[in-house]
Amino acid sequence: MATTTTQTGGPTRLAVPQTKRGIGEFLLDQRAFVALIVLIIVFSLLSDAFLTPTNLITMTKHVAYNAILALGMLLVIVTGGIDLSIGSIVGLSGIVSGVLLQGWELSIFDTTAYPAVWVVIIVALAVGGLVGSLNGLLITRFNVAPFIATLGTLYIARGAALLISNGSTFPRLQGDPELGNTGFSFLGVARPLGIPTAIWIMVIFAVAIWVLVTRTPFGRHLYATGGNERAAQLAGVPVRSVKMRVYIISGVCAAMAGLIIASELTSAAPQTGNTFELNAIAAVVIGGASLAGGRGTVKGALIGAFVIGFLSDGLVMVGVSTFWQTVIKGLVIVLAVMLDQGQQRLKNARAAAVAAQSVKRDLAAAHTGTR
């Protein structure tokens, strides 16, 4: 690595050496995108139907659920937290929509309410936000560790779904024209401009969160909180408020995914969303976010969701057993974490090398100045 000298009327100063990134490090930085391309190539060779337009749209629709969950999880993980409750919120929001669409008995007034679909959607999203606010309250006000707090709300939300439904499924959520509550199927079945509504919702959520993260003070506060919480507090960042907001957003994202799934299936079951939180965490980690906080991007989370979705659907298409699918997904997650740790070690080694060269440069300048 060449250095040059300049004369400025004082001691001779060496130019700061410029480090160059190799192709290996570039591929490591883009590992999620590379993995997605590899998956597409491999499954295209194994199945002629994989790359057909119809199948790509279907797979992307499946990705949309995980992507919306991953976007909410991304915000939580960037702050250094974790949200294990989102899978249960998926099930709870579906059950709430089922109760409202099939009639909410108001015994006090001796009547049954059949709210319009837009009311059902708002109430279900509010329920998700409520569970998220409970997570945030436990973590910020009572200093409960995120893992424990969200593990508790995982059981609370799942139990609530079971209690409300009495363990049964709510079928036939199409609504009734006479009751004015039709249109719920639009979320999961309709295809505006030939593209499923779920994909449009995924795009809207992605754009909204990208703007929130990259174009607002909240985004700066988000990364500051995850990078060094104590330093962020000293700098005036409202750390508690930031954490509360990210858990509320995560809950709303989970509720939206639950509504889409219930709409597509035209039924709501309390068991829906089981282990979905693991897919969301996997997507965020594969996308390059650090579980220690302070690092992660919307683009990475989306690509990670596509990797998880295309991998799952591709394995199904080539006839791999469900048991092996779980094993392979686990191996992918472990590999993603190992690559992330390797990348961080490489960056730390480069930073140490640059620091050492800077010290040598200063020593050389000092030695020249004493002559």
C-alpha positions as CSV (number, residue, x, y, z in Angstrom):
1,M,0.0,0.0,0.0
2,A,1.8,3.1,-1.2
3,T,2.2,6.3,0.8
4,T,3.2,9.8,-0.4
5,T,4.9,12.7,1.3
6,T,3.9,16.3,1.2
7,Q,5.8,19.4,2.3
8,T,3.7,22.0,4.0
9,G,6.4,24.3,5.4
10,G,6.7,22.2,8.5
11,P,7.4,18.6,9.3
12,T,6.9,16.2,6.4
13,R,3.5,14.4,6.8
14,L,2.7,11.0,5.3
15,A,-0.7,10.7,3.5
16,V,-3.3,8.6,5.2
17,P,-3.2,5.1,3.6
18,Q,-6.4,4.1,1.8
19,T,-7.7,0.6,2.4
20,K,-9.2,-1.3,-0.5
21,R,-12.0,-3.8,-0.2
22,G,-11.5,-7.1,-1.9
23,I,-14.2,-9.0,-3.8
24,G,-14.5,-11.4,-0.9
25,E,-15.5,-8.7,1.5
26,F,-17.9,-7.2,-1.0
27,L,-19.6,-10.6,-1.4
28,L,-19.7,-10.9,2.4
29,D,-21.4,-7.5,2.7
30,Q,-23.9,-8.6,0.1
31,R,-24.3,-12.1,1.4
32,A,-28.1,-12.0,1.7
33,F,-28.5,-10.9,-1.9
34,V,-25.9,-13.5,-3.1
35,A,-27.8,-16.2,-1.1
36,L,-31.1,-15.1,-2.8
37,I,-29.5,-15.3,-6.3
38,V,-28.0,-18.7,-5.5
39,L,-31.4,-20.0,-4.3
40,I,-33.1,-18.8,-7.4
41,I,-30.5,-20.5,-9.7
42,V,-30.5,-23.8,-7.8
43,F,-34.3,-24.1,-7.5
44,S,-34.7,-23.0,-11.2
45,L,-32.5,-25.9,-12.2
46,L,-34.3,-28.4,-9.9
47,S,-37.8,-27.3,-10.9
48,D,-39.1,-25.9,-14.2
49,A,-42.1,-24.3,-12.5
50,F,-40.0,-22.3,-10.0
51,L,-39.3,-19.2,-12.2
52,T,-42.7,-19.0,-13.8
53,P,-44.5,-15.6,-13.4
54,T,-47.4,-17.2,-11.5
55,N,-45.2,-19.0,-9.1
56,L,-43.0,-16.0,-8.5
57,I,-46.1,-13.9,-7.6
58,T,-47.4,-16.7,-5.3
59,M,-44.0,-17.0,-3.5
60,T,-43.7,-13.2,-3.2
61,K,-47.2,-13.2,-1.6
62,H,-46.0,-15.7,0.9
63,V,-42.9,-13.6,1.5
64,A,-45.1,-10.6,2.3
65,Y,-46.3,-12.0,5.6
66,N,-42.7,-12.6,6.8
67,A,-41.5,-9.3,5.3
68,I,-44.1,-7.3,7.2
69,L,-43.1,-9.1,10.4
70,A,-39.4,-8.7,9.7
71,L,-39.8,-4.9,9.2
72,G,-41.2,-4.5,12.7
73,M,-38.7,-6.9,14.1
74,L,-35.9,-4.9,12.4
75,L,-36.7,-1.8,14.4
76,V,-36.7,-3.8,17.7
77,I,-33.4,-5.5,16.9
78,V,-31.7,-2.3,15.9
79,T,-32.4,-1.0,19.5
80,G,-30.8,-4.2,20.9
81,G,-34.1,-5.8,21.8
82,I,-36.1,-8.8,20.7
83,D,-39.8,-9.5,20.2
84,L,-41.0,-13.0,20.7
85,S,-44.7,-12.1,20.9
86,I,-45.4,-11.3,17.2
87,G,-46.4,-14.8,16.3
88,S,-49.0,-14.8,19.0
89,I,-50.2,-11.3,17.9
90,V,-50.7,-12.7,14.4
91,G,-53.1,-15.3,15.9
92,L,-54.8,-12.8,18.2
93,S,-55.5,-10.2,15.5
94,G,-57.1,-12.9,13.3
95,I,-59.3,-14.0,16.2
96,V,-60.4,-10.4,16.9
97,S,-61.3,-9.9,13.3
98,G,-63.2,-13.2,13.3
99,V,-65.2,-12.2,16.4
100,L,-66.1,-8.8,15.0
101,L,-67.0,-10.0,11.5
102,Q,-69.2,-12.8,12.8
103,G,-70.9,-10.6,15.4
104,W,-69.8,-9.2,18.7
105,E,-72.5,-10.0,21.3
106,L,-73.0,-6.9,23.6
107,S,-74.9,-8.5,26.4
108,I,-75.2,-5.2,28.3
109,F,-77.2,-3.7,25.4
110,D,-78.8,-7.1,24.5
111,T,-77.6,-6.8,20.9
112,T,-75.0,-8.1,18.5
113,A,-72.7,-5.6,16.7
114,Y,-71.5,-6.2,13.2
115,P,-68.9,-3.5,12.5
116,A,-67.8,-2.5,9.1
117,V,-64.6,-4.0,7.7
118,W,-62.6,-0.8,8.1
119,V,-63.6,-0.8,11.8
120,V,-62.5,-4.4,12.1
121,I,-59.1,-3.7,10.6
122,I,-58.5,-0.7,12.9
123,V,-59.5,-2.6,16.0
124,A,-57.3,-5.5,15.1
125,L,-54.3,-3.2,14.4
126,A,-55.0,-1.4,17.7
127,V,-54.9,-4.8,19.6
128,G,-51.5,-5.5,18.1
129,G,-50.3,-2.0,19.1
130,L,-51.7,-2.6,22.6
131,V,-49.7,-5.8,23.0
132,G,-46.7,-4.0,21.7
133,S,-47.2,-1.1,24.2
134,L,-47.4,-3.7,27.0
135,N,-44.0,-5.0,25.8
136,G,-42.6,-1.5,25.7
137,L,-44.0,-0.7,29.2
138,L,-42.5,-3.9,30.7
139,I,-39.1,-3.2,29.2
140,T,-38.8,0.6,29.7
141,R,-40.7,1.2,33.0
142,F,-40.1,-2.1,34.8
143,N,-36.7,-2.9,33.3
144,V,-37.7,-6.4,32.3
145,A,-35.3,-8.0,29.8
146,P,-36.8,-7.9,26.3
147,F,-36.5,-11.7,26.0
148,I,-38.4,-12.3,29.2
149,A,-41.0,-9.6,28.6
150,T,-41.9,-10.6,25.1
151,L,-41.8,-14.3,26.1
152,G,-44.5,-13.5,28.7
153,T,-46.6,-11.6,26.3
154,L,-46.2,-14.4,23.8
155,Y,-48.2,-16.6,26.2
156,I,-50.6,-13.8,27.2
157,A,-51.6,-13.0,23.6
158,R,-51.9,-16.7,22.6
159,G,-53.9,-17.4,25.7
160,A,-56.2,-14.5,25.0
161,A,-56.8,-15.8,21.5
162,L,-57.7,-19.2,22.9
163,L,-60.0,-17.7,25.5
164,I,-61.8,-15.5,23.1
165,S,-62.3,-18.3,20.6
166,N,-62.7,-21.0,23.2
167,G,-60.0,-22.9,21.2
168,S,-62.1,-23.1,18.0
169,T,-61.7,-21.6,14.6
170,F,-63.9,-18.8,13.2
171,P,-64.8,-19.8,9.6
172,R,-66.5,-17.9,6.8
173,L,-65.1,-14.4,7.3
174,Q,-66.5,-13.1,4.0
175,G,-69.1,-11.0,5.9
176,D,-72.7,-10.5,4.9
177,P,-74.0,-7.8,2.5
178,E,-77.1,-7.3,4.6
179,L,-74.9,-6.5,7.7
180,G,-72.6,-4.2,5.8
181,N,-69.4,-5.9,6.8
182,T,-68.3,-7.4,3.5
183,G,-64.9,-6.7,1.8
184,F,-62.6,-8.4,4.3
185,S,-61.4,-10.8,1.6
186,F,-59.8,-7.8,-0.2
187,L,-56.7,-8.0,2.0
188,G,-55.9,-11.6,1.2
189,V,-57.6,-12.5,-2.1
190,A,-57.9,-9.3,-4.3
191,R,-55.3,-8.5,-7.0
192,P,-55.2,-4.8,-7.8
193,L,-53.4,-4.4,-11.1
194,G,-52.8,-8.2,-11.1
195,I,-50.7,-8.1,-8.0
196,P,-52.0,-9.5,-4.7
197,T,-53.0,-7.0,-2.0
198,A,-50.5,-8.5,0.4
199,I,-47.6,-7.5,-1.8
200,W,-48.9,-3.9,-2.1
201,I,-49.2,-3.8,1.7
202,M,-45.7,-5.1,2.0
203,V,-44.4,-2.4,-0.3
204,I,-46.3,0.3,1.6
205,F,-45.0,-0.8,5.0
206,A,-41.4,-1.1,3.6
207,V,-41.5,2.4,2.2
208,A,-43.0,3.9,5.3
209,I,-40.4,2.3,7.6
210,W,-37.6,3.2,5.2
211,V,-38.7,6.8,5.4
212,L,-39.0,6.6,9.2
213,V,-35.5,5.1,9.6
214,T,-33.6,7.2,7.1
215,R,-35.4,10.5,6.9
216,T,-36.6,11.3,10.4
217,P,-34.9,12.1,13.7
218,F,-36.5,9.0,15.1
219,G,-34.3,6.9,12.7
220,R,-31.2,8.6,14.1
221,H,-32.4,8.0,17.7
222,L,-33.1,4.4,16.8
223,Y,-29.5,3.6,15.8
224,A,-28.0,5.7,18.6
225,T,-30.0,3.7,21.1
226,G,-28.9,0.4,19.7
227,G,-25.3,1.5,19.2
228,N,-24.7,2.8,22.8
229,E,-27.8,3.3,24.9
230,R,-26.0,5.2,27.7
231,A,-24.2,7.6,25.3
232,A,-27.6,8.1,23.6
233,Q,-29.2,9.1,26.9
234,L,-26.4,11.5,27.7
235,A,-26.8,13.0,24.2
236,G,-30.5,13.7,24.9
237,V,-32.0,10.9,23.0
238,P,-35.4,9.8,24.4
239,V,-34.4,6.2,24.8
240,R,-37.5,5.0,26.6
241,S,-39.8,6.7,24.0
242,V,-37.8,5.1,21.2
243,K,-38.1,1.6,22.6
244,M,-41.8,2.0,23.4
245,R,-42.5,3.1,19.8
246,V,-40.6,0.3,18.2
247,Y,-42.5,-2.4,20.1
248,I,-45.8,-0.7,19.2
249,I,-44.8,-0.7,15.5
250,S,-43.7,-4.3,15.8
251,G,-47.1,-5.2,17.2
252,V,-49.0,-3.3,14.5
253,C,-46.9,-5.1,11.8
254,A,-47.8,-8.4,13.4
255,A,-51.5,-7.6,13.5
256,M,-51.4,-6.6,9.8
257,A,-49.8,-9.9,8.9
258,G,-52.5,-11.7,10.9
259,L,-55.3,-9.8,9.1
260,I,-53.9,-10.7,5.7
261,I,-53.6,-14.4,6.6
262,A,-57.1,-14.5,8.1
263,S,-58.5,-12.8,5.0
264,E,-56.7,-15.2,2.6
265,L,-57.9,-18.3,4.5
266,T,-61.4,-16.7,5.2
267,S,-61.0,-18.1,8.7
268,A,-59.2,-17.3,11.9
269,A,-57.6,-19.9,14.2
270,P,-55.9,-19.1,17.6
271,Q,-52.9,-21.3,16.6
272,T,-52.1,-19.1,13.5
273,G,-48.7,-17.5,13.6
274,N,-47.0,-20.2,15.7
275,T,-43.1,-19.8,15.4
276,F,-43.6,-16.8,13.0
277,E,-41.3,-14.8,15.3
278,L,-38.5,-17.1,14.4
279,N,-38.9,-16.5,10.7
280,A,-38.9,-12.8,11.3
281,I,-35.7,-12.9,13.5
282,A,-34.1,-15.1,10.9
283,A,-34.9,-12.7,8.0
284,V,-33.5,-9.8,9.9
285,V,-30.3,-11.6,10.9
286,I,-29.8,-13.0,7.4
287,G,-30.3,-9.4,6.1
288,G,-27.2,-8.3,8.1
289,A,-28.7,-6.8,11.3
290,S,-26.8,-7.3,14.5
291,L,-28.6,-8.9,17.4
292,A,-26.4,-6.7,19.6
293,G,-28.2,-3.7,18.1
294,G,-27.1,-0.6,16.3
295,R,-27.0,-2.2,12.8
296,G,-29.6,-3.2,10.2
297,T,-31.4,-1.9,7.1
298,V,-34.8,-2.2,5.6
299,K,-33.3,-3.5,2.4
300,G,-31.5,-6.2,4.3
301,A,-34.6,-7.3,6.2
302,L,-36.6,-7.5,2.9
303,I,-33.9,-9.6,1.2
304,G,-33.7,-11.8,4.3
305,A,-37.5,-12.3,4.1
306,F,-37.2,-13.3,0.5
307,V,-34.4,-15.7,1.3
308,I,-36.5,-17.4,4.0
309,G,-39.6,-17.4,1.8
310,F,-38.0,-18.7,-1.4
311,L,-36.1,-21.3,0.5
312,S,-39.2,-22.7,2.1
313,D,-41.3,-22.7,-1.1
314,G,-38.4,-24.0,-3.1
315,L,-37.9,-26.9,-0.8
316,V,-41.6,-27.8,-0.9
317,M,-41.5,-27.7,-4.8
318,V,-38.6,-30.1,-5.0
319,G,-40.2,-32.5,-2.5
320,V,-38.0,-32.0,0.6
321,S,-39.7,-33.2,3.7
322,T,-41.0,-30.8,6.3
323,F,-38.6,-32.1,8.9
324,W,-35.6,-31.5,6.7
325,Q,-37.0,-28.0,5.8
326,T,-36.8,-27.1,9.5
327,V,-33.2,-28.4,9.8
328,I,-32.1,-26.6,6.7
329,K,-33.7,-23.3,7.9
330,G,-31.8,-23.7,11.2
331,L,-28.5,-24.2,9.4
332,V,-29.1,-21.1,7.3
333,I,-29.6,-19.0,10.4
334,V,-26.5,-20.3,12.1
335,L,-24.5,-19.7,8.9
336,A,-25.8,-16.2,8.7
337,V,-24.7,-15.4,12.2
338,M,-21.3,-17.0,11.6
339,L,-20.8,-14.9,8.5
340,D,-21.8,-11.8,10.4
341,Q,-19.3,-12.5,13.2
342,G,-16.6,-13.2,10.6
343,Q,-17.4,-9.9,8.9
344,Q,-17.2,-8.0,12.1
345,R,-13.8,-9.6,13.0
346,L,-12.6,-8.6,9.5
347,K,-13.7,-5.0,10.0
348,N,-12.1,-4.9,13.5
349,A,-8.9,-6.2,12.1
350,R,-8.9,-3.6,9.4
351,A,-9.6,-0.8,11.9
352,A,-6.7,-2.1,14.1
353,A,-4.4,-2.1,11.0
354,V,-5.4,1.4,10.1
355,A,-4.9,2.6,13.7
356,A,-1.4,1.0,13.7
357,Q,-0.5,2.7,10.4
358,S,-1.7,6.0,11.8
359,V,0.5,5.6,14.9
360,K,3.5,4.7,12.7
361,R,2.8,7.8,10.6
362,D,2.6,10.1,13.6
363,L,5.9,8.6,15.0
364,A,7.6,9.1,11.6
365,A,6.3,12.7,11.4
366,A,7.5,13.3,15.0
367,H,10.9,11.8,14.2
368,T,11.3,13.9,11.1
369,G,10.4,17.0,13.0
370,T,13.1,16.5,15.5
371,R,15.8,16.4,12.9
